[in-house]
Amino acid sequence: MAATRTFAHQSSLPRLPIPTLQETADRYVTSLRPVLSEKELENTSAFVTDFIKPGGFGEELQKRLIAHDRNETSSWLERWWLRLAYHSWRESLLVNSNWYIMGRDHPETPKDLYEQAKGLGRGFTDFQIKRAAGAITNLLDYKDTLDSESLPPERTKTGFLDMNQYCQIFGVTRVPKEGCDVNVGRHPANGRHIIVLVRDQIYVVDVYSDAGARVAVSDIEKQLKTVTEDVVKGVSLQTPVCLYTGVHRDSWAKMYEHLETLGPSNANSFFMIQTALFAVSLDDYSVGPEVDNLARNCFHGDAGHNRWFDKAISIIVSNDGRMGMNGEHSPCDALVPAMVFDYCVEHEPAKDPANIKPGANMKRPRRLTWETDEKVVKGLTKAQAFVDKTIADSDVSVLHFLNYGSDVIKREAKVSPDAFMQMAIQLTFYRLHNFISPVYETASTRQFLHGRTETCRSLSVDSKAFVLAFQNPKMTATEKHQALQKACSSHVKYLTAASNGRGCDRHLLGLRVCMREGESAEIFTDPAYAKSSRWQLSTSGLFPGLRLLGTGFGAVDPEGYGMNYMIGPKMIKVGIESKKSCAATSTQAFKNTLEQSLKDMMQVCQAATPAAGSAAKAKL
């Protein structure tokens, strides 16, 4: 029986639903209960009731939304979400939007490589080039499976998942435009080249033969070696235009437009960057063994240099062979490229494509050139100051919690590991700040055509009750465990509803977008609407990532935390970010307190069910 082709089920996937007004109203008001006072809730409930009443404004907006859906090819939300959540948001991609992910060490890493790299100062190593060449080969292997549709479509117990986001990885680039950016590139990407960044110089590097065929890993190594040897000569070094990709989007858009006017070589350089399959950054310094240093290098690099943050995916390799990926968030959510990167790491050391021999005829790497003027050169000083300030304010760290993972959570706490983690995060925040915050958790809606995400409002009446019960010394272990189980059950229900396209946030957004100039609705001007969606805890969970060292993204609220977690069978990895400029938050304090919360919660579970917990008590 032939394998199912990658995109075989796209045409049969259901469209993202539009919930009823009553359903969204009920879910919205319920989510407000742990956030508002009784008086505030009473006022807001009145606004909601008025909004959804028969013949009311809500019904009119619902009709407009349904009519809009009929005119959209794939989803009523897709184009709006891309514009509102990403392209019209003008903060820098650096730290604020792009995500990072880190791979484990290569299985053939020389034991003394770190010391060798340290001794180099600023330089490149053969192993660095070897690992980068292997990563390029593995990414091209993955691209082959997509282009040939031999990658099996993903599915869950309820059915097949949308595979469209896999079309948004290779050959896709975000282009700055004043007010609202655009993405360029489409599947299948026909480019034969990548871009390689070394010391802020950008090279076009062919990764296919002149005849368009795949090549051996050693041939790609030679290409990369040519690049590093050329840049070390230090001849005709170009202006570090790549630094501009880390600044405010409108500032970059204006400079991009200015560069386009300076000469045809700039337009050609932009074209080659945008049509490249992906970017590779070879850093001429070592990161060292600390995972936090690797996280920072993958997140923002050395002062924002040697990156093109607008590329959908960028592989990053330091000279001690440590590797990660940085991704631009607008074309696809981190989960999909994380799967691609996981494949890349899993298949190290890379193997040559089938029936390929070394020695292919290939174009020599070409350094891109930039025509600049005083405005471009002087602008770099301002750009560097902006990037330096952004990075200096970003407090990044990764927790590797080794005491237990999903196996113990399921066996002893008897709850969903994801829900357990969400309760630990809420407990940690309360312990540090002494108040309850709304929580954003990403819920995937990929069961629908071109589905992306919905908000899971993780804070609930039951999760708040759990946190308060856990901090109450008068409560017994059994009572705390029961509160945990009830909170986790409520969480799973909301997460399931959100994944089924029945959350309240995207629907309310759609209704709000349908309002015309001069129209307003109290449900949206009510302070509760902003208060309940102020995400001081912005969270997302990925797959266990056994070959990955962690992943993360920036806080969406300057007085909050951004975190991405991976719950493996035996350990939990959490990437945490907050802002140093906020006196109330501390990534290190959150990391330490979260570790203690995870220990305390499991101790309570063990005490409440001593027979089940006896096997793992020693680890706590």
N, C-alpha and C positions, 0 to 999 in steps of 0.2 A: 504494500500500500504506500503510495507516494506521500511524502511529508506535506503538511499544510503550509502553503506559502505565507510569507510574513504578513502581507496586507490582504489576505484572502477574505477576512471577515469584516473589513472596514465598512462595506456597503450594507451589512446587516446589523451593525451596531445601532442601538437606540439613540435618539437625540437627548441632549440634556433637558430634563423636564423643567417646567415652570410650576412650582408649587402653588396651591391655592392661597388666597390671601389669608384665610382663617388659619391654615397650617403654619404659615410663616409668622403670623401674629402670635399664635400660641407659643411657638418655639422661641420667638424673640422675647416675649414677656417672661417666660420661664427662665431664660438666661439672665434676666435682669434681677431676679430675686436675691441672689447673693451679693449684688453690687449696690443696690439702691436702698434707701431708708423706706419705711412704710409709706410715708407721705410722698416721697419721690415716685415710688412705684404706683401709687394711686393716681398721681398726675399723668404719668406716662401711659398707664393703662387706658385712661380716658382719651388721650391722643390717639392711641392705637385703635380703640373701638370706633372713634369718629372716622378714622382713615379707612377702615374696612367696611363701614356700614353700607347697606344696599343703596346703590345710586350715588355713593360717595366718591371722593377723588381717587381713592385707592382702586376702585373698580375701573375708573377711566384709565388710570396708568396701567392696570393689568391688561386691559384691552389693547393698549398701545404696545405693550411688551409682547403679547401674543402675535400681533400683526407684524412686529419687527422680526420675530422668530420665523415667520413664514417666508420672509425675504432673505434670510441668511442661509448660506449654503450648508453649513455644518452645525452651527451652534449659535444660539442667541447671544451667548456671552463672549465667544472667542475674540472677536475684533475689539470689543469694548475693553476686555480684560487686558489685552496686549497694550492698548493705548493708555488706559488709566492706571494700571498697576505698574507698568514699566516705562513705556516710551515717553509719556508726558511727565513722568516724575524726573525732576531735573537734577537731583543730587548726584554726586559722582558714583560711578560704578565701583570704584575702588572702595572697599570696606562696606559700603552701604548696600550694594546690590549683588555683586559677584560672590560666588561661593568657592570654597576650596575643599580638596579631598587629598588624603595622603596614602601612598602605597607602602607596603612593608618593604624591608630591604631585599634587594635582589639575591637569589639563592647562591650566586657565585661572587658575591661581594668579597674582595680581598680583605683579610682580617686587619691589615695595617693601612687600609685606604684612608681612613679618617686622618691618621697621623701624617700620611703622605700629602694629603690635600692641604692640611694645615701648614706644612712646610713649604708648600708652593707659593703661599701668599695669594696673589691674584693670578690664576692660571687655569688651564683645562687639563683633564686627565683622560687617558685612553679608556678607562672603565666608564667614566661619565659618557663618553661618546658611544661606547658599546651599548650601554643601557638605553640611551636615547634612541639609537638606531633600532634596537629590539622593540622599544615601545612604539616607534613609528610603524614597524612591520606589523605588530599585533593590531594596531588601530586600522591599518589597511586591510588586514584579514577580516576584521569586523565589518568594515565598509563593504568588502566583497560579499559577505553574507546578506547585508541589507540590499545591495544592488541586484543580487541574484534571487532575492526573496527566499533564501534558504534558512534564515533565522526563524525559528518557530514562533508563531504569535503567542504572546503571554496570555494566561488565563487564570481565573480564580475559580472557586467552587460555583460561583454564580454565572460564569461565562467568560467569553474572550474580552481582552482589554484593547483599547485603542492603541495603535502603534505609530500614530502620526508623529509623535515627538522624536522618534528615531530618524525622521526625515529632516530634523532641525539641528543636526549636530555637525555634519561634514559640509564644509564650504559655505557656512552661514556666518555672517558678520553683521553687527549692529553699526549703523552709520549715523553720526550725530547730525541732527537738523534742529534749528532753533525752534523751541517750543515743543517739538515732538519728534523723536528719532524714528528711524525705519530699519527693518532688517532686510538684508539682501542675501540671495542664494536660494537654491531650490534643489530638491531631490529628483534624480540622482545627481550628485555633484560631479561634474565632468573634468574638473581640474586635475592636473598631473603633478602639481607642486604643493609644497607647504611653505610657510615662512619660518625661518630660524632666526631668533634674536640672540645676538652676542654683543655685550658691551654697548647696548642701545643701537647697534647696527642691525639692519634687517636684510636678510638674504632670501632670495627666491631659490628654493632647493627642489629640483625635480626628484620625485621618488618613484617614478616609472621610467622605463627605458625610452629611447627616442622613438621606438616602435609602439609605445603605449602599453608595454607588458610590465608585469611585476618584476622586481629585481631581488637579488640576494641581500641578506642583512649586511654582509661585508661591503656591498656596493653603496648602501646608504651610509655606512660608517665612513667610507672614503669621502662621500659628499660632505659629511659633517666635519671631517678632519680638514678638508679644504677650507671650509668656512672659518674654523678656529685659527688655522695657520694664517689665513688672510688678515683676520682682524688683529692678530698679535703684531703684525708688521706696523700697524698704526698709521697707514697711509690713507689719505683722502677720507678721513673719518667724517661721517655725516652728522648733522644736527640731530639730537635725540628727540625727534618728533613724537616718538612713542610715549613720552612722559605726559603729553596732552591727553591721552586716553584715560588718565586718572583724575582729571579735574571736573568741575561742574559742567554739566552737559551743554548748557548754553554757551559757556566760555569755549568749550571744545568745538561746538558747532560753528561759532564765529571764526575761530582760527582755521578750522577745516575748510570753510568757504574761502577764506583769505588765501590759504595755501593753493587751492584749486586755481586761483587767478594768477598765480606767479609763474606758471609755465607748465608745458605738457608733461614733463617728467614727474611732477607731483600727481597728476591725474593717473599716470601709468602706475606709479607706486601704490596709490590707493586701490586701483583695480587689481593689482597682483596680490595685495593683502586680502582684499575682499573675496577673491576667487580661490585663495589658498584653502586646502582641505582643512587645515588646522594650523595652530602655531606651536612652536617648540622654543622654549627659552633655555639656553645653556648658560648657567651662571658661573662666573669665574672665581667663586669662593666656596668654602665649605660651610655646611649647616651644622654639622656635629650630631651627636647621638640624641640630644634632647628633642622630644616630640614637639614641644612648644616652639622651638626655633624652626622646625620644619613647617609647622602650621603657619607661622608668620611669613615664611618665605613663599609658601604657596598662596597665601592670602593677599600679600601686598609686595613681597620682594624687598630688595634693598632700596629704600627710599622711593619706591614706585618705578624704578628703572627696569629696563630690559623686559618689558611686558607690553602686549597689545591687548588691553583689557576688553576691547570690543569684539574679539573673536569668540565664537561660541564655546570652543574648548582650546585650552593651551596646556601642553605638557611642560613641566618645569623640572629640570635636573641640575642639581648643584655638582660641584667638582668632586665631592665625596660620594657621588652616586645616589644620593637620596632624591626621591622622585615624588611628585604630586601632580595635581591638575587644578587649574583655575577655570571657572566657567562663568559665562555671561548668562544671566538668569532669564532674559526675556524670551528666547526661542523655545526653551523647554525647562521643565523643573529638574532639580538636581538629581532626582532618583534615576532618570534614564541615562544621562551621561555617566553617573556613578556605576551603573551596570556595565557600561562600555569600558570604563577605567578598570573595574574589577576583572573583566576578561583580560585586559591588557596585562595586569599584574599576575593573574593566574597562569598565563602562558609564558612566563619568563622561566628560563632563557628562551628567547624567540627562536623559531625555526624558519628556514628559508621556505618560501612558497613552493608548492609541489612542482617538480620538473623544471626548476629554475637553477641555472648554474651561474656562479660569479663571473664578473667581467662584462656586464652589459654596457652598451654605448649609452651614455647619458650626458645631458647638457651640464656644463660646469655651473656651479652656483653663481648667482649674480647678486651683487649688492645693490639694493635700491638706493636711489639718490633723491635728494630733496633740494629744490630751489627755494631759498629762504631770503628774507630781508631783515631789516633792523627790528621790525615789529615782531617777527617770529622769534628771533634770538632774545630780545628783551622780554618777551612773553614767557620765556622758559623760567626766568627768575621768579615771576609771580606764580607760575605753575608749580615750581618746586616748593615754594612756600606753602601753597595750598595742600599739596600732597604730603609734605612733612607734617603739617598740622593735623591732617586727617589720620595719618598713621600714628602719630604721637598720642592721639586721643583714644586709639583702639587698644583695648586691653583683652588680649587673646590668650586662652589656655585650654588644654585638653586634659580631661580626667580619664584615666584608665582605672576603672574600678574592677579589681581582680577578685573580690570576695565571692561573688556569685554572678549568675546570669539568668537567662530565661528558664533554664532547666529547674533551678531551685525556686524561682518565682512561681512557676506553674505547679510545682509539686507541693510547696509549703504554704505559699500565700493563697494558692488556688484562685488566681485572678489573671486577667490578661497582662502580659509583661508590659505592653505599651501603656495600659491604664495605670499599672503600678508605678511606672516611671513618671507619668504625669502627676500622680499624687505626691511622689517624692519631690518633684520640682515645686509644686505648690507649698508643700510643707517647708521646704528650704527657704522660699521667698518670705513666708510668714515669719520664720525664725529670725531672719535677718532684718526685716523691715517692719514687722509687727502690724501688718495689714494685709488684706486679701486683694490680689490683683486679677483682673481678667486675663485669660490665657488664650493665645492663638496656637492651635495645632493644625498642621496641614493635613487635610483629608483628600485623598486622591479620588477624582471622579473619572478615571480612565475607563470605566465600564461603558462610558458614553462616547459618541463620536466626537473626536477632538477635545475630549474632556481633559481638564487640567486639575484644578483644586477647588475645594470649598473650605471654609473656615469651620473647624471644630472648636466650639466655645467650651474649652475644657473645665473652666470654673463652673461649678453647679452648686445647688443647695447642698447636695450630698457631699461634694468634695470639700466645701467650706466646713461642713459639720465634721468631716474626718479630721481636717487640720486642727480645728479647735478641740476635738476630742483627744487627739494625739498629744496635744500640749497640756492637757488637763491631768495633773498628777492623781486626781481622784478616780480617774477611769481605769478599769482593769484592762489587762492585755486582751482578754476575750472581747470586751466592749470596743476597744480600739480596732481589733481585727475585723469585727463585724462592721464597724463604720467604714473601714477600708474596703471591704468587699462590696458594700452598698454603693460607695462612691465609684468604684471601678465598674460596677454594673451600669450605673448611670452614664459613665463616660463612654462605655462601649455602645450604648444605645444612641447617644448623640453622634458619635463617630460613624456609626453605621448609617444613620439618617443622612449625615453630611455627605458620605461617600455615595449614597443613593440620590444625590442631587437635591436633598431635602433640608439643607441647612438654611439659615435665615439671611446670612450676610450677602451672598451673591444675588439672591432674589431682591432684597432691599436695594442693593446697588442698581440692579436693572430697572427697578421702578423709579428710582431717583434720576437715573439718566434719561428716562422717558419724559421727565418734566420739561416743559417749554419755558422760554424766557419770560420772566415775570410771575411764574407759578411757584408756589411753595406749599409745604405740608408740615404741620407741627411735629409729626413723628420724626422728621429729619432735623428740624431746628431745636427740638427738645434736647437739653444737655445730656440726657441719658443715652442718646444715640452715640455721641462722641465718647462719653465716659465708658460705656460698655465695650467700645472697640479701641480703647487705648491699650495697646498690647505691650505692657511692660514685661510680659513674658511671651516671647515669640519663639515657638518650638516646632521641631519637625523630627520625625523618626525615619530612618532608612532601614534597609535590610541588615542582617547581622554583620556583614563585612569582615569575614574572617581573615581576608588577605589585606585589609585596609587598617590604617592606624588611627583613622578618625576623619571627621569632616565638620565644617561649620560655616557660619555666615554672620553678618553683623546684626546688632540690635536695631530694631525698627523704632524704638523709643529711646531718646537720649538719656532717660532715667530708668532704663530697663536692661534686659538681657536678651541676646539672641543665642539659641543653642540648637544643635543638631546631635541626635544620639543614635547609636547603633547598639542594639541589645543582642549580644551573642549568647550561645548556650552557657558559657562559663565566665564571661566578663561583659562589662558595659563600657562603651566609649562615648564621651560627651565633649563636643567642642563648644566652648562658652566664650561670648564676647560681650563686653560692656564698655562704657565710656569713662576714661580717667577724669574727664572734666566734671563728672557727676560725683559729688562728695558722698552721696548716699549709696552708690553701687560699688562693688568690688568683685572682679572676676575670681580672684584668689579666694576671697571669703565665700563666694557662692560655691566654688569648687570644693572647698574644705567642708562647708556645711552640707552640701549635697551628699558627699561621701558619708558623712555622719548620719544623715537622714536615711540613706539606704541601709546602713548597718542597723540603725534603731528600728526601722520598719520591719526588717527581717527578724530581729530579736523578738519583737512583739508577736509576729506570726508564729515563731517557734514556741513562744511561751503560751500562746493560745491553743496551739496544736502540738504539744510536746512530743508525741510519738512520731509525727511526720518530721519534726524539726531536728531530732536528735542527731541525724547523720551529718548535718552541716554546721552544727553549733561551733565546732572547733575553728572554723574559718572566720567566725565573727569575733 
